[in-house]
Amino acid sequence: MAVSRYRRFLKLCEEWPVDETKRGRDLGAYLRQRVAQAFREGENTQIAEPEACDQMYESLARLHSNYYKHKYPRPRDTSFSGLSLEEYKLILSTDTLDEFKEMNKGTWKKLQEKFAPGSPEGKHPTWARALPRPRT
């Protein structure tokens, strides 16, 4: 029975899309990682709680098939902000969120990071790396 569970989870992982714009935060990538952890021995893995495993699979399968989207249809494809799905995808990408974090940092915080002690490579500008350290 563990063989069929393992194969069902593998099939679900193959079908689940991976969003490359959400590096480190994507549900598809997380799902693949968790399945690999849960089934370390592949088809030979012994499942301690088969009912919980089946329930987890059914829940994930419903999410993947958009069961709830079809069960509870929305009257419009926008939200309270009026943004489209493509605009949300752009805003929620990891690169855009990193840019927002950088923009929200104050001047003092940026200066602290720039001149923080640590390895000089990459943190300080080229001219600062060329200066000799003072002797104490």
C-alpha positions in Angstrom: 0.0 0.0 0.0 2.9 2.4 0.6 3.9 1.9 -3.0 0.6 3.3 -4.3 0.8 6.2 -1.8 4.3 7.0 -2.9 3.3 6.9 -6.6 0.3 9.1 -6.0 2.4 11.7 -4.3 5.0 11.6 -7.0 2.3 12.1 -9.7 1.0 15.1 -7.7 4.4 16.6 -7.5 4.9 16.2 -11.2 1.7 18.0 -11.9 2.1 20.7 -9.4 3.6 23.8 -11.0 6.7 25.5 -9.7 6.8 29.3 -9.8 10.4 30.3 -10.4 9.7 33.9 -9.5 9.1 32.8 -5.8 12.5 31.3 -5.0 12.5 29.8 -1.5 8.8 30.5 -1.0 7.1 28.4 -3.7 4.5 25.8 -2.6 5.3 23.4 -5.4 9.0 23.4 -4.4 8.1 23.0 -0.8 5.8 20.1 -1.6 8.5 18.3 -3.5 10.9 18.7 -0.6 8.4 17.4 2.0 7.5 14.4 -0.2 11.2 13.6 -0.5 11.6 13.8 3.3 8.5 11.7 4.0 9.4 9.0 1.5 13.2 8.8 2.1 13.2 5.1 1.1 11.0 5.6 -1.9 8.5 2.8 -2.4 9.9 0.9 0.6 9.0 3.6 3.1 6.8 2.5 6.0 4.0 4.9 6.8 3.3 5.3 10.5 -0.1 6.9 10.0 -1.6 5.8 6.7 -5.0 7.6 7.4 -3.2 10.9 7.9 -1.1 10.4 4.8 -4.2 9.7 2.7 -6.0 12.7 4.2 -3.0 14.9 3.4 -2.9 13.6 -0.2 -6.7 14.3 -0.7 -6.3 17.8 0.7 -3.4 18.6 -1.7 -5.2 17.0 -4.6 -8.3 19.3 -4.0 -6.0 22.3 -3.9 -4.3 21.3 -7.1 -7.5 20.6 -9.0 -9.0 24.0 -7.9 -11.8 22.3 -6.2 -12.6 25.3 -3.9 -12.2 27.7 -6.8 -15.0 25.9 -8.6 -17.1 25.2 -5.5 -17.0 28.9 -4.5 -16.8 30.9 -7.7 -15.9 34.6 -7.5 -18.1 37.2 -9.2 -15.0 39.1 -10.5 -11.4 38.3 -11.1 -10.1 41.3 -9.1 -9.7 42.0 -5.4 -10.3 45.0 -3.2 -7.2 46.7 -4.7 -8.4 46.3 -8.3 -5.1 44.7 -9.4 -5.1 41.9 -11.9 -3.6 38.4 -11.3 -0.5 39.3 -13.5 0.1 42.4 -11.4 -0.1 40.4 -8.2 2.4 37.8 -9.6 4.8 40.6 -10.5 4.5 42.3 -7.0 4.8 39.0 -5.1 7.9 37.8 -7.0 11.0 37.4 -4.8 13.0 40.0 -6.8 10.3 42.7 -6.4 9.9 42.0 -2.7 13.7 42.3 -2.2 13.6 45.6 -4.0 10.8 46.8 -1.7 12.8 45.8 1.3 15.8 47.7 0.1 13.6 50.8 -0.7 12.1 50.8 2.8 15.4 50.8 4.6 16.3 54.2 6.0 19.5 56.0 5.2 21.0 55.2 8.6 20.3 51.5 8.2 21.9 51.5 4.7 25.0 53.2 6.1 25.3 50.7 8.9 25.1 47.8 6.5 27.6 49.4 4.2 30.2 50.0 6.8 29.4 47.1 9.2 32.5 45.2 10.5 33.0 41.8 8.9 34.6 40.6 5.7 35.6 43.6 3.6 35.0 41.7 0.3 31.7 42.9 -1.2 30.6 45.1 1.7 32.8 48.1 1.3 33.5 50.1 -1.9 36.8 49.4 -3.7 38.5 52.5 -2.4 37.8 51.4 1.2 39.3 48.0 0.6 42.5 49.6 -0.6 43.1 51.6 2.6 45.4 50.0 5.2 43.9 49.2 8.5 45.1 51.4 11.4 47.5 49.7 13.8 46.5 49.7 17.4 
